[in-house]
Amino acid sequence: MLPNLYLSADEKAELAAFTDSLERFCDAEIEPHYAAWEKAGLVDRELFRKMGEHGYLCADVPEQYGGVGASVHFSFAVIEVLSCRGYGGFVGGLQVHTDIVPPYLLHCGTEAQREYWLPRMVSGDAVAAIGMTEPGAGSDLKAIRTTAIRDGDGYVINGSKIFISNGQHCDLLVLAAKTDPAAGAKGVSLFLVDTRAAGFARGKNLDKVGQHAGDTSELFFDNLRVPADALLGGVEGQGFVQMMRELPRERLIIGVQAVYGAQGALDVALKYVQERQAFGHAIGQFQNTRFTLAQCATEVATSEAFLNACIAAYQQGLLTPEAVSALKLQTTEMLGRVADACLQLFGGYGYMTEYPISRFWTDARVLRIYGGTSEIMKELVARSILGR
């Protein structure tokens, strides 16, 4: 990996100690159980609490809300380490909880909303999810049909969401709904839904091609009543603006997952080609293998450099939607190429689930879809360079 030139010497030392601690946690608390979680279709709910106890959740949440107020690098390091170790299924939901939902509360929520939810998220006592995608509205968020109609001192919500990460475990759902169905994007509002409320129902855990350890669900709202103070920020009609404001961080953390997922695939391939013998030699001695690995390593390194520059821009408030769209496009497409090339080096063994490379390959595919498809990313970049 490239050294991160944007960190001070002290921060690099602190980050190294943090990641070393996390690696030991993974050895003890995740690795022995991960294969079983893959088969079960979700991790144990207790894993969130254990991670919270060790300070691995929402690391950049300020101390006044239960966090440690670390730089964003510490929160991203959790996704980096777990992605590199091949825990892509869990990472898909973990990043929602620890990197996507907290900024909504910090930047858009009321003080009461922050004080209630953030400490629970930091400790792992509450697992968070975000409900945007619907059966008929994926990337087109303006087309959502879930409604939240004002009724007395609260709102009544009806509708459904699909492909929701952490859907089986979530205690908090940041829900996009139409408070004014006739107003298009201006009629969208976000709600902080406590999933214990009557009228909330979880569908079955969906059976996916990859990312099996991450629970993904359809959610249903049947006359679900929420109090008025569940409205994020206390203002109607700001949901679309709030989502557009926070999408850069979502796409940035997907870039982290993509870069270090590719690094993890490369790591297992490097180990394998030095052990596997063919025609009397380790296959790592053949030119095709060496050239393939050189190309993969170069792609990971260039993507990591782009990622580090985007993280630095994010910290300074300078990360543009166009730049992070380009980052997501480039890194997730790169992950697909690297995972596929590394699997090919395993031959038939790469297609067997007992070999970790198969998990990197299947887990990689959805990154080109969630958080905005590659096609949407291309359109956003094209608009920025063409002016329309």
C-alpha positions as CSV (number, residue, x, y, z in Angstrom):
1,M,0.0,0.0,0.0
2,L,1.0,3.6,-0.6
3,P,1.9,5.7,2.5
4,N,-0.8,8.2,3.3
5,L,0.9,11.6,2.8
6,Y,-2.0,13.5,4.3
7,L,-1.5,12.3,7.9
8,S,0.9,13.6,10.5
9,A,3.5,11.4,12.1
10,D,1.5,11.2,15.3
11,E,-1.7,10.4,13.6
12,K,0.0,7.7,11.6
13,A,1.3,6.1,14.8
14,E,-2.2,6.3,16.5
15,L,-3.8,4.9,13.4
16,A,-1.4,2.0,13.2
17,A,-2.1,1.1,16.8
18,F,-5.8,1.3,16.2
19,T,-5.6,-0.9,13.1
20,D,-3.4,-3.4,15.0
21,S,-6.0,-3.6,17.7
22,L,-8.7,-4.1,15.1
23,E,-6.8,-6.9,13.4
24,R,-6.6,-8.7,16.7
25,F,-10.3,-8.2,17.3
26,C,-11.0,-9.7,13.9
27,D,-8.8,-12.7,14.6
28,A,-10.7,-13.4,17.9
29,E,-14.3,-12.2,17.2
30,I,-14.9,-12.4,13.4
31,E,-12.7,-14.9,11.6
32,P,-13.8,-18.0,13.7
33,H,-17.5,-17.3,12.9
34,Y,-17.5,-15.6,9.5
35,A,-18.1,-18.8,7.4
36,A,-21.1,-19.6,9.6
37,W,-22.5,-16.1,9.3
38,E,-22.1,-16.4,5.5
39,K,-24.3,-19.5,5.6
40,A,-26.8,-17.9,8.0
41,G,-27.2,-14.8,5.9
42,L,-26.3,-12.3,8.6
43,V,-23.8,-11.7,11.4
44,D,-24.7,-12.1,15.1
45,R,-26.4,-9.0,16.4
46,E,-23.9,-9.1,19.3
47,L,-21.1,-8.3,17.0
48,F,-22.2,-4.6,16.8
49,R,-22.1,-4.4,20.6
50,K,-18.7,-5.9,20.8
51,M,-17.4,-3.5,18.2
52,G,-18.9,-0.7,20.1
53,E,-17.3,-1.8,23.3
54,H,-13.9,-1.6,21.6
55,G,-14.5,1.8,20.0
56,Y,-14.7,0.6,16.4
57,L,-18.1,2.1,15.6
58,C,-18.7,5.7,14.5
59,A,-15.1,6.7,15.5
60,D,-15.4,10.2,14.2
61,V,-18.6,11.0,16.2
62,P,-17.8,13.8,18.7
63,E,-17.2,13.0,22.3
64,Q,-20.4,14.8,23.5
65,Y,-22.4,12.1,21.7
66,G,-20.4,9.2,23.0
67,G,-17.8,8.9,20.3
68,V,-14.1,9.6,20.5
69,G,-14.0,12.5,18.1
70,A,-11.2,10.9,16.0
71,S,-10.4,12.0,12.4
72,V,-12.4,10.4,9.6
73,H,-9.3,8.2,8.9
74,F,-10.1,6.1,12.0
75,S,-13.7,5.3,10.9
76,F,-12.5,4.6,7.4
77,A,-9.8,2.3,8.7
78,V,-12.4,0.0,10.1
79,I,-13.8,-0.5,6.6
80,E,-10.3,-0.7,5.2
81,V,-9.3,-3.6,7.5
82,L,-12.5,-5.6,7.2
83,S,-12.6,-5.2,3.4
84,C,-9.0,-6.3,3.0
85,R,-9.8,-9.4,5.1
86,G,-12.7,-10.4,2.9
87,Y,-15.6,-9.5,5.1
88,G,-17.4,-7.7,2.3
89,G,-20.9,-8.9,3.3
90,F,-20.6,-7.4,6.8
91,V,-18.9,-4.3,5.5
92,G,-21.9,-3.5,3.3
93,G,-24.1,-3.0,6.4
94,L,-21.4,-1.8,8.7
95,Q,-20.5,1.2,6.6
96,V,-24.2,2.2,6.6
97,H,-24.2,2.2,10.4
98,T,-20.8,3.8,11.1
99,D,-20.2,6.1,8.1
100,I,-23.4,6.9,6.3
101,V,-26.1,7.4,8.9
102,P,-24.1,9.4,11.6
103,P,-23.5,12.4,9.2
104,Y,-27.2,12.7,8.6
105,L,-27.7,13.2,12.3
106,L,-24.7,15.4,12.8
107,H,-25.3,17.7,9.9
108,C,-29.1,17.6,9.6
109,G,-30.6,16.4,12.9
110,T,-31.8,18.4,15.8
111,E,-29.8,18.4,19.1
112,A,-32.4,16.1,20.7
113,Q,-32.1,13.7,17.8
114,R,-28.3,13.6,18.0
115,E,-28.4,13.1,21.8
116,Y,-30.9,10.3,21.6
117,W,-29.5,8.2,18.7
118,L,-25.8,8.8,18.3
119,P,-24.7,7.3,21.7
120,R,-26.7,4.2,21.0
121,M,-25.1,3.8,17.6
122,V,-21.6,4.3,19.0
123,S,-22.1,1.6,21.6
124,G,-23.8,-0.8,19.2
125,D,-27.0,-0.8,21.2
126,A,-28.8,0.5,18.2
127,V,-28.1,-0.6,14.6
128,A,-28.8,1.9,11.9
129,A,-30.1,1.5,8.4
130,I,-31.2,3.9,5.6
131,G,-34.4,3.4,3.6
132,M,-34.3,5.0,0.2
133,T,-34.6,2.3,-2.5
134,E,-38.1,1.1,-3.4
135,P,-39.3,-1.7,-5.8
136,G,-40.1,1.0,-8.4
137,A,-37.5,3.6,-7.5
138,G,-33.8,2.7,-7.3
139,S,-31.4,5.5,-8.5
140,D,-34.4,7.8,-9.2
141,L,-35.0,9.0,-5.6
142,K,-37.6,11.5,-6.7
143,A,-39.8,8.7,-7.8
144,I,-40.3,7.1,-4.3
145,R,-43.9,6.3,-3.4
146,T,-43.7,5.8,0.4
147,T,-45.8,8.5,2.0
148,A,-45.7,10.3,5.4
149,I,-49.0,12.2,5.9
150,R,-49.3,14.7,8.8
151,D,-52.0,13.6,11.2
152,G,-52.4,15.6,14.4
153,D,-49.1,15.6,16.4
154,G,-47.4,13.0,14.2
155,Y,-47.2,11.4,10.8
156,V,-48.7,8.2,9.3
157,I,-46.3,6.3,7.0
158,N,-47.3,3.8,4.3
159,G,-45.2,2.1,1.7
160,S,-42.2,-0.2,1.4
161,K,-38.5,-0.2,0.8
162,I,-36.3,-2.9,-0.7
163,F,-32.6,-4.0,-0.6
164,I,-32.1,-2.4,2.8
165,S,-28.7,-3.2,4.4
166,N,-29.1,-4.1,8.1
167,G,-32.8,-4.6,7.5
168,Q,-33.1,-7.6,9.9
169,H,-31.0,-6.0,12.7
170,C,-31.9,-2.3,12.4
171,D,-33.3,-0.4,15.4
172,L,-33.1,3.0,13.6
173,L,-34.2,3.6,10.0
174,V,-33.5,6.8,8.3
175,L,-36.5,6.7,6.0
176,A,-37.2,8.8,2.8
177,A,-40.9,9.4,2.3
178,K,-43.2,11.9,0.5
179,T,-44.7,14.4,2.8
180,D,-46.1,16.2,-0.2
181,P,-46.7,13.6,-3.0
182,A,-47.5,16.3,-5.6
183,A,-44.3,18.3,-5.0
184,G,-41.7,16.0,-6.6
185,A,-38.2,16.2,-5.1
186,K,-39.4,19.2,-2.9
187,G,-42.0,16.9,-1.3
188,V,-39.4,14.4,0.1
189,S,-38.7,14.3,3.8
190,L,-36.5,12.1,6.0
191,F,-37.7,10.4,9.2
192,L,-35.9,8.7,12.1
193,V,-38.0,5.6,12.5
194,D,-37.7,3.6,15.7
195,T,-38.4,0.1,14.3
196,R,-40.2,-1.0,17.5
197,A,-43.1,1.1,16.4
198,A,-46.4,-0.6,15.5
199,G,-46.9,-0.8,11.7
200,F,-43.3,-1.5,11.0
201,A,-42.6,-5.0,9.5
202,R,-39.5,-6.7,8.1
203,G,-39.7,-9.0,5.1
204,K,-37.5,-12.1,4.8
205,N,-33.7,-11.8,4.6
206,L,-33.1,-11.6,0.8
207,D,-30.9,-14.3,-0.8
208,K,-28.2,-12.5,-2.7
209,V,-25.5,-13.5,-5.2
210,G,-22.8,-12.3,-2.8
211,Q,-22.3,-10.4,0.4
212,H,-24.1,-13.2,2.2
213,A,-23.1,-12.2,5.7
214,G,-24.9,-8.9,5.3
215,D,-28.6,-9.0,6.0
216,T,-30.6,-7.3,3.3
217,S,-34.4,-6.9,3.5
218,E,-37.6,-5.5,2.2
219,L,-39.3,-3.3,4.8
220,F,-43.0,-2.5,5.1
221,F,-44.9,0.4,6.7
222,D,-48.6,-0.1,7.3
223,N,-50.1,3.0,9.0
224,L,-46.8,3.4,10.9
225,R,-47.3,6.3,13.2
226,V,-44.2,8.4,14.2
227,P,-44.1,11.5,16.3
228,A,-43.5,14.9,14.7
229,D,-40.0,15.0,16.3
230,A,-39.0,12.0,14.2
231,L,-38.8,14.3,11.2
232,L,-35.0,14.8,10.6
233,G,-34.1,18.3,11.4
234,G,-37.7,19.1,12.1
235,V,-38.3,20.6,8.7
236,E,-40.5,19.1,5.9
237,G,-39.4,19.0,2.3
238,Q,-35.7,18.9,2.9
239,G,-35.1,15.2,2.4
240,F,-33.8,15.4,-1.2
241,V,-31.4,18.2,-0.3
242,Q,-30.2,16.3,2.8
243,M,-29.6,13.1,0.7
244,M,-27.7,15.0,-1.9
245,R,-25.6,16.6,0.8
246,E,-24.6,13.3,2.4
247,L,-24.2,11.2,-0.8
248,P,-20.5,12.2,-1.2
249,R,-19.6,10.5,2.0
250,E,-21.6,7.4,1.1
251,R,-19.7,7.2,-2.2
252,L,-16.4,7.9,-0.6
253,I,-16.8,5.0,1.9
254,I,-17.7,2.7,-1.0
255,G,-14.5,3.8,-2.6
256,V,-12.7,2.7,0.6
257,Q,-14.4,-0.7,0.5
258,A,-13.5,-1.1,-3.2
259,V,-9.8,-0.2,-3.0
260,Y,-9.2,-2.4,0.0
261,G,-11.3,-5.2,-1.2
262,A,-9.1,-5.2,-4.3
263,Q,-6.0,-5.2,-2.1
264,G,-7.4,-8.2,-0.1
265,A,-8.0,-10.1,-3.4
266,L,-4.5,-9.3,-4.5
267,D,-3.1,-10.4,-1.2
268,V,-4.7,-13.9,-1.3
269,A,-3.6,-14.3,-4.9
270,L,0.0,-13.4,-4.1
271,K,0.1,-16.0,-1.4
272,Y,-1.5,-18.7,-3.6
273,V,0.7,-18.3,-6.7
274,Q,3.8,-18.7,-4.6
275,E,2.5,-22.0,-3.2
276,R,0.7,-23.6,-6.1
277,Q,2.9,-25.7,-8.4
278,A,2.4,-26.4,-12.1
279,F,4.8,-28.0,-14.5
280,G,7.4,-28.2,-11.8
281,H,7.3,-24.5,-10.8
282,A,5.3,-22.2,-8.6
283,I,2.8,-20.5,-10.9
284,G,4.1,-17.2,-9.7
285,Q,7.2,-17.8,-11.9
286,F,5.2,-17.7,-15.1
287,Q,5.2,-14.5,-17.1
288,N,1.4,-14.4,-17.4
289,T,1.0,-14.6,-13.7
290,R,3.6,-12.0,-13.0
291,F,2.1,-9.6,-15.6
292,T,-1.4,-10.1,-14.2
293,L,-0.3,-9.4,-10.7
294,A,1.7,-6.3,-11.8
295,Q,-1.3,-4.9,-13.5
296,C,-3.5,-5.5,-10.5
297,A,-1.0,-4.0,-8.1
298,T,-0.7,-0.9,-10.3
299,E,-4.5,-0.5,-10.5
300,V,-4.9,-0.8,-6.7
301,A,-2.0,1.8,-6.1
302,T,-3.4,4.3,-8.5
303,S,-6.9,3.9,-7.1
304,E,-5.6,4.3,-3.5
305,A,-3.8,7.6,-4.5
306,F,-7.1,8.9,-5.9
307,L,-9.0,7.8,-2.8
308,N,-6.5,9.5,-0.4
309,A,-6.8,12.7,-2.4
310,C,-10.6,12.6,-2.1
311,I,-10.4,11.8,1.6
312,A,-8.2,14.9,2.1
313,A,-10.6,17.0,0.1
314,Y,-13.5,15.7,2.2
315,Q,-11.8,16.7,5.4
316,Q,-11.4,20.2,4.1
317,G,-14.9,20.4,2.8
318,L,-13.7,20.5,-0.8
319,L,-14.9,17.1,-2.1
320,T,-17.2,17.8,-5.0
321,P,-20.1,15.5,-6.1
322,E,-18.4,15.1,-9.5
323,A,-15.0,14.0,-8.0
324,V,-16.6,11.5,-5.7
325,S,-18.8,10.1,-8.5
326,A,-15.6,9.6,-10.5
327,L,-14.0,7.9,-7.5
328,K,-16.8,5.5,-7.0
329,L,-16.9,4.7,-10.8
330,Q,-13.2,4.1,-11.0
331,T,-12.6,2.2,-7.8
332,T,-15.6,-0.1,-8.1
333,E,-14.9,-1.0,-11.7
334,M,-11.3,-1.5,-10.8
335,L,-12.4,-3.9,-8.0
336,G,-14.3,-6.0,-10.5
337,R,-11.3,-6.3,-12.8
338,V,-8.9,-7.1,-10.0
339,A,-11.1,-9.7,-8.3
340,D,-11.8,-11.4,-11.6
341,A,-8.1,-11.5,-12.6
342,C,-7.1,-12.8,-9.2
343,L,-9.7,-15.5,-9.3
344,Q,-8.5,-16.6,-12.7
345,L,-5.1,-17.3,-11.2
346,F,-6.6,-19.9,-9.0
347,G,-8.0,-21.9,-11.9
348,G,-10.9,-24.2,-11.0
349,Y,-10.2,-23.7,-7.3
350,G,-11.1,-20.1,-7.5
351,Y,-14.7,-21.1,-8.2
352,M,-14.9,-23.1,-5.0
353,T,-16.4,-21.4,-2.0
354,E,-13.8,-22.8,0.3
355,Y,-11.2,-20.5,-1.3
356,P,-11.5,-16.9,0.0
357,I,-10.9,-15.5,-3.5
358,S,-14.4,-16.7,-4.5
359,R,-15.9,-14.5,-1.8
360,F,-13.9,-11.4,-2.9
361,W,-15.3,-12.0,-6.4
362,T,-18.9,-12.4,-5.6
363,D,-18.9,-9.7,-3.0
364,A,-17.4,-7.2,-5.4
365,R,-20.2,-7.2,-8.0
366,V,-22.8,-5.2,-6.1
367,L,-20.4,-2.2,-5.5
368,R,-21.1,-1.2,-9.1
369,I,-24.8,-1.0,-8.2
370,Y,-25.4,0.3,-4.7
371,G,-24.7,3.9,-3.8
372,G,-25.5,4.8,-7.4
373,T,-24.8,2.6,-10.4
374,S,-21.8,3.0,-12.6
375,E,-24.1,4.3,-15.3
376,I,-25.4,7.0,-13.0
377,M,-21.8,7.9,-12.0
378,K,-20.9,8.3,-15.7
379,E,-23.8,10.6,-16.3
380,L,-22.9,12.8,-13.3
381,V,-19.2,13.0,-14.4
382,A,-20.4,13.7,-18.0
383,R,-22.6,16.6,-16.8
384,S,-19.7,18.1,-15.0
385,I,-17.4,18.2,-18.0
386,L,-20.1,19.0,-20.6
387,G,-22.0,21.5,-18.5
388,R,-25.4,19.8,-18.9
